[in-house]
Amino acid sequence: MVEASVLESRLNSALSSYVGSEGNVDYSSLEADKTVEEFADWLETFDRKSLEAVNEKIAFWINAYNMLIIYSVIIRLRKDLKYAETGNRGRFQRLAFFYKTKYKIGGKKYNFSQIEKVLRSASDPRVHFAMSCASQSCPALRNNLYTTKNLDHELDNAAKAFIRSPQGLRLYKENKTIHLSVIFKWYEKDFEKTSESVLSFVEKYLRKEDRDFVKTNRSEIKVDFLPYDWGLNIKKTGD
């Protein structure tokens, strides 16, 4: 079994090479690289009890989620290349992907919904911007792993990047309307644990001019939610 530090270095190299600036993923190259598959094998015997500090646990579970998502996509593309066009747009596809597919982590089987619950239990809503579920509307995948040492900074950057992206938020000043990712609706209670409201949470990560506008017009701003595109975040030729 390869050492954790060596595997981490190889994963960072693979992600740097095959994840685009917009978070789109070259799955065929990652499949040929084999490092993600090796990581999935390594997770099976990982000692979960060795995780002690909160940041260590969060970084581990984010990386496990993101890498297993990639591995799960690779497996599906092996079976059916049409998956590149459909992704998880169908309800039954999402059910099979996020709930029925399970991977062994430290001797215990987890589906993606269960890993998400582990991360949500940390009561840091920024984890929602670090988990990349391989869809067009989800937060972009980082091109390197999350780390224990710099986790707070990395999560802040993930929140900022998503909220400032068209997938996360669109502000229409002319009619004082904000269109938010539906993630903020699905997990509203998570954001309200650390902020007065979803809008209060979002406000912190806006560009200054947008933040000032929201603060000035807070009582008049209408909030709506964007449709969610479950299409695959696959890197196409020319991306």
Buried (B, 14 or more C-beta within 10 A) or exposed (E): EEEEEEBBEBBBEBBEEBBBEEBBBBBBEBBEBEBBBBBBEBBBEBEBEEBEEEBBBBBBBBBBBBBBBBBBBBBBBEEEEEBBEBBBBEEEBBEBBBEEBEBBBBEEEBBBEBBBEBBBEBEBBBBBBBBBBBBBBBBBBBBBBBBBEEBEEBBBBBBBBBBEBEBBBBBEEEEBBBBBBBBBBEBEEBBBEEBEEBBBBBBEBBEEEBBEBBEEEEEEBEBEBBEBBBBBBBBEEEE
